[in-house]
Every structure is written in C-alpha cells, then in structure tokens.
C-alpha cells in the first residue's frame, strides 16, 4: 500500500504519530493492550488516522487485501488494509498469545483475478466485477491494541487497522453472480451454539457497490488493486466475541461455509 505524506506534518507532530504507531504495534505484538492512545498522540483528523494505519500495516509485512464496509446503504464506505500474514484458509487454527479480543464477523469476500491500477477514468461497476476471480464465505477476526476498541474515539479505532486481526476464507462459490444478497441467510455459531442468524444483513445494502469505490476512490491509499488480493465487504452479523479455544462456524445459505478455531 502507499502511505500518504501528510501535508504540513512537522517534525514534532510526526514524532507524536510515530509514537502512537509504536504503542499500538507493541500492544498487538505482545498481547498487552493499552487503555487508549494518549490524547497528545491520538489522531485528530482522518488523514492522521490513515497515516498511522499505513505505518502500522507496513510493520506486519505485505498487504494481502482490504476490508471495506459501510454502516448504511447510503453511507460513504471506509476501508483498511489486511496483512497477508494474517490470512488463512478455512479450518485453520488461530494461534498465538496475541489472540486476545477475538471478535468475529461473518462476511462475503472476493478474490481479484486481474489488476486494477490507478487511472484517470473511473472503473465502472461491470469492469470491477469482471476482475473478480471468485467469491467466498469469510470470517474477519477482530483484534486491537486497545483494551476495548468499542469505547474509544473512532479515529483511534481507524488508526488501529480498523481493528482487523485476521481473515479466514472458505471455498469459492461457483454461482455467486446469481445470488440475491438481499435474501442470503447467514448463521454464525460459536462452540456449536448459534449466536447470530440473519437474512440480507450486510449494512452497506448493495455490497457490490463497495468494490468500485475501493478501486476508484480508494486508489490514492491502496496504490491500486492487484490480482491475488482479497476484498472483504463488511459484517453480516455484527461483532461477536469468542473465547480461548472457541470453534467458529459461519454458514451462508448459498455462498457456503467457513470454520476456524482459536488456540
């Protein structure tokens, strides 16, 4: 990804934002969360939050894709990078002492088969959909360097990789282009107990609208989308918390099933 150079970022302010990066990075790597970013270090604008996010993402290596969503059908989408190192196929175990928060979201994800580099003419919806290689059921695992990311300022949560902590993808759905997502049903179970069961519940409304937005409006931050990258399109189930050793099962009525387990 590309990290935008902030206009007017002075030495002292850059040092403060880098200190924020270090705090979040250390909290995630050790599994010892901070209560929140200190006010002097916290981002005060979206641009600062995205700058911290970019620095933090680069610390975890290559970017394997992007999470994008919107809280309502007419809301502007928001997105964040997902480190490649945190991606795994369904059935994989989530290992390590840094699995602390253990949030779960059932999602529909797309694997890109073609590059979508930045260009002056916006990509059409049909062009972006044509670049998709496959569609998959997915689980986004939520983690944070902040003890309770649900109660901190939104900009701090954005800075913390929009609390992405992992991505588990299931097998491809061959007939996804004919799916009516407004009628698609999803069940999320933890340890064999159904925790969420919903229909057509992606908050973005038309979830496919998120893809051209990422390709066009997001290009300044993504540096363009590339074949082999994943795009996951927001929660169908809200944030469901698991515990250590929990097994997780997500089943979409048409898109398919994906599972994982915490160690």
C-alpha positions in Angstrom: 0.0 0.0 0.0 1.0 3.6 -0.2 1.3 5.8 2.9 0.3 9.3 2.1 2.7 12.0 3.2 0.7 14.4 5.3 0.7 18.0 4.2 2.3 20.2 6.8 3.4 17.4 9.0 6.1 18.8 11.2 8.9 17.1 13.0 7.3 17.2 16.4 3.9 16.0 15.2 5.4 13.3 13.1 7.3 12.1 16.2 4.0 12.0 18.1 2.2 10.0 15.5 5.1 7.6 15.2 4.9 7.1 19.0 1.3 6.2 18.5 2.3 3.6 15.9 4.9 2.2 18.4 2.3 1.9 21.2 -0.2 0.1 19.0 2.4 -2.1 17.4 3.8 -3.2 20.8 0.3 -3.8 22.2 -0.6 -6.1 19.3 2.7 -8.0 19.3 2.8 -8.6 23.0 -1.0 -9.1 23.6 -0.8 -6.4 26.3 -3.3 -3.8 25.3 -3.3 -0.1 26.1 -6.4 1.6 27.5 -6.3 4.1 24.7 -3.9 6.3 22.8 -2.8 9.3 24.9 -4.6 12.5 23.8 -1.3 14.1 22.6 -0.6 11.1 20.4 -4.0 10.4 19.1 -5.0 11.3 15.5 -7.1 14.5 15.2 -8.0 14.1 11.6 -8.8 11.2 9.2 -5.6 11.9 7.4 -3.6 11.4 10.6 -5.5 8.2 11.4 -4.9 6.8 7.9 -1.2 7.7 8.2 -0.9 5.8 11.5 -2.8 2.9 9.9 -0.5 2.8 6.9 2.6 2.8 9.1 1.2 0.0 11.3 0.2 -2.1 8.3 3.7 -1.9 6.8 5.1 -3.2 10.1 3.3 -6.5 9.5 4.6 -7.1 6.0 2.8 -7.4 2.7 -0.8 -6.4 2.2 -3.0 -9.3 1.3 -6.1 -7.4 0.7 -8.6 -4.8 2.0 -11.6 -4.8 4.3 -14.3 -2.3 3.3 -17.8 -1.6 4.6 -20.4 1.0 5.2 -22.8 1.4 8.2 -25.8 2.0 5.9 -26.9 1.8 2.3 -26.2 5.5 1.6 -23.1 5.9 3.8 -19.6 6.6 2.5 -17.6 3.4 2.7 -14.5 3.1 4.9 -11.6 0.6 4.3 -8.4 -0.6 5.8 -5.5 -3.0 4.8 -5.3 -6.6 5.8 -1.8 -8.0 6.3 -1.1 -11.1 4.2 0.5 -12.8 7.2 -2.9 -12.9 9.0 -4.8 -14.7 6.2 -5.5 -18.4 6.2 -7.9 -20.9 4.6 -11.0 -22.3 6.4 -10.3 -24.9 9.0 -7.0 -23.2 10.1 -6.3 -22.6 13.8 -5.7 -19.1 15.0 -2.6 -19.4 17.1 -0.6 -17.2 19.5 -0.9 -15.2 22.7 -1.9 -12.1 20.7 -5.4 -13.6 20.1 -7.0 -11.6 22.9 -10.1 -9.7 21.8 -11.3 -12.5 19.5 -14.1 -10.6 17.7 -15.8 -12.3 14.8 -17.7 -11.1 11.8 -19.3 -13.2 9.1 -18.5 -11.7 5.7 -18.6 -12.2 1.9 -15.2 -11.8 0.3 -13.9 -11.6 -3.2 -10.5 -12.7 -4.7 -9.2 -10.5 -7.5 -8.1 -12.2 -10.7 -6.9 -9.1 -12.5 -5.0 -5.9 -11.6 -7.0 -2.7 -11.2 -4.2 0.0 -11.3 -5.0 3.7 -10.6 -6.2 5.5 -13.7 -7.8 8.8 -14.6 -11.0 7.3 -15.9 -13.0 5.7 -13.1 -13.6 1.9 -13.3 -17.2 1.0 -14.0 -19.0 -1.4 -11.7 -19.0 -4.0 -14.5 -15.3 -3.6 -15.1 -14.5 -4.2 -11.4 -16.9 -7.2 -11.2 -15.2 -8.7 -14.3 -11.9 -8.5 -12.5 -13.2 -10.8 -9.7 -11.8 -14.4 -9.8 -14.1 -15.9 -7.1 -16.4 -15.2 -4.2 -16.0 -16.9 -0.8 -17.6 -17.0 2.7 -15.2 -15.4 5.2 -14.6 -14.7 8.8 -12.9 -11.4 9.7 -11.2 -11.8 13.1 -11.2 -8.6 15.0 -8.2 -7.7 17.3 -6.9 -4.5 18.8 -4.0 -3.0 20.6 -6.6 -1.1 22.6 -8.3 -2.9 25.5 -11.9 -2.1 24.5 -12.0 -0.6 21.0 -15.7 -0.2 21.2 -15.5 2.7 23.6 -12.6 4.8 22.1 -12.8 7.6 19.6 -13.5 6.4 16.0 -10.3 7.9 14.7 -8.3 5.8 17.2 -10.0 2.6 16.0 -9.3 3.5 12.4 -5.7 4.1 13.2 -5.5 0.6 14.8 -6.0 -1.1 11.4 -9.8 -0.6 11.8 -9.3 -3.4 14.4 -8.5 -6.1 11.8 -6.8 -9.1 13.3 -7.2 -11.9 10.8 -9.0 -13.2 7.7 -10.2 -16.8 7.2 -11.7 -17.7 3.8 -13.8 -20.6 2.7 -14.1 -22.4 -0.6 -15.3 -20.5 -3.7 -19.0 -20.3 -4.6 -19.3 -21.0 -8.3 -22.8 -19.5 -8.7 -22.2 -16.2 -6.8 -23.1 -14.0 -9.7 -26.7 -15.2 -9.5 -27.0 -14.7 -5.7 -29.6 -12.3 -4.4 -27.7 -10.9 -1.5 -30.8 -9.3 0.0 -32.2 -12.8 0.5 -28.9 -14.5 1.5 -29.1 -16.1 5.0 -26.2 -16.4 7.4 -25.7 -18.3 10.7 -22.7 -17.7 13.0 -22.1 -20.4 15.6 -19.5 -20.5 18.4 -18.8 -23.8 20.1 -21.8 -25.3 18.4 -24.2 -22.6 19.7 -25.9 -20.3 17.2 -25.0 -16.7 18.2 -26.4 -14.8 15.2 -28.8 -15.7 12.5 -29.8 -13.1 9.9 -31.0 -12.5 6.3 -29.8 -9.9 3.9 -28.0 -8.2 6.8 -24.9 -6.6 5.2 -25.2 -3.0 6.4 -23.8 -1.5 3.2 -27.0 -2.5 1.4 -25.7 -3.3 -2.1 -22.4 -4.8 -1.0 -21.1 -4.8 -4.6 -21.1 -1.0 -4.6 -18.1 -1.2 -2.3 -15.8 -2.7 -4.9 -15.8 0.1 -7.5 -15.5 2.6 -4.6 -12.3 0.8 -3.4 -10.9 0.7 -7.0 -11.6 4.3 -7.7 -11.9 6.5 -4.5 -9.5 4.3 -2.6 -6.7 4.2 -5.2 -4.8 7.0 -3.5 -4.4 4.9 -0.4 -4.2 1.4 -1.9 -1.9 2.3 -4.8 -4.2 0.2 -7.0 -5.7 -3.2 -6.5 -3.8 -6.3 -7.6 -4.6 -9.8 -8.7 -4.4 -12.2 -5.8 -5.6 -9.6 -3.3 -8.8 -10.2 -1.2 -11.6 -7.7 -0.7 -14.0 -8.5 2.2 -17.1 -6.5 2.2 -18.3 -5.9 5.8 -20.1 -7.7 8.5 -23.4 -9.5 8.2 -23.5 -10.4 11.9 -22.1 -7.6 13.9 -19.2 -8.2 16.3 -19.5 -11.5 18.2 -16.9 -12.2 20.8 -15.3 -15.6 21.3 -13.1 -17.0 23.9 -9.8 -19.0 24.0 -10.2 -22.5 22.4 -13.6 -21.5 20.8 -14.6 -23.1 17.5 -16.3 -20.9 15.0 -18.7 -21.9 12.2 -20.1 -19.5 9.6 -22.7 -20.8 7.1 -24.2 -18.7 4.3 -27.2 -20.3 2.6 -25.7 -20.0 -0.9 -22.1 -18.7 -0.6 -21.1 -21.6 1.6 -19.4 -22.4 4.9 -16.1 -21.5 6.6 -14.7 -22.5 10.0 -11.9 -21.7 12.3 -10.7 -22.3 15.9 -8.8 -20.3 18.4 -5.9 -22.0 20.3 
